[in-house]
Amino acid sequence: MKRFCQTLELYDDREKIARYIDAHRHVWPEILDGIRSVGILDMQIFIHGHTLFMIMDTVDGFDWERDNARLAALPRQAEWEDFVGQFQRSESGQTSTDKWQLMERIFKL
């Protein structure tokens, strides 16, 4: 299994943050199916203020560039990215991998 950790900033706006959280309580079924279909086993998003932290566990053969490109090409994925993009501090048209910044692990116990 591979693990990827990422971060992203939301707009510092209580109403937008609440809407973003609500959207993730009701993720479209096609998005969940697509995530699983490219080899993502588990995905968790945490929030602190307006900063998001994502932990993503994948199959061993997951390739960051290839499999994220596969995910981006799936039906409704671009629509989902546009929808959640209204809450994220990002530029219009950015892919998920453009918006979510990979983090480097600096410690492990």
Secondary structure by P-SEA (a helix, b strand, c coil): cbbbbbcccccccaaaaaaaaaaaacccaaaaaaaaaacccbbbbbbcccbbbbbbbbcccccaaaaaaaaaaccaaaaaaaaacccccccccccccccbbbbbbcccc
